[in-house]
Amino acid sequence: MTDEADARITARIKNARKQARLSQEEMAHRLGVSTRSWCRWERNEGGGWQPHLDAIAAITNVTREDLLGEDRVQPVTMDDLLARIDALTTEVANLRRELRSRQPPSGQP
């Protein structure tokens, strides 16, 4: 992970703690780490928070994905996939017809 990515994650971690209305001291205590370590994590000074990510998420009542900033994947049904395939098949057929209509008749330059 890049320093920039870590900075975004630690900012989300800090925001989650504040949204949960927990002090830095309370958060550190719940995680079993020193307040100094917690404060360093929030300031993105050194690593150490990564092994605690699941616990941080649970304590602050957010998901790991929320803290990491990952987009949630929407489930796709088989019907959705089949409808998309049908639409693409129709689109390809239309494009082929259009290309054929642009070509000169065979035997002409």
Helices and strands as residue ranges (DSSP letters): H 3-19, H 24-31, H 35-42, G 50-52, H 53-60, H 64-68, H 78-102
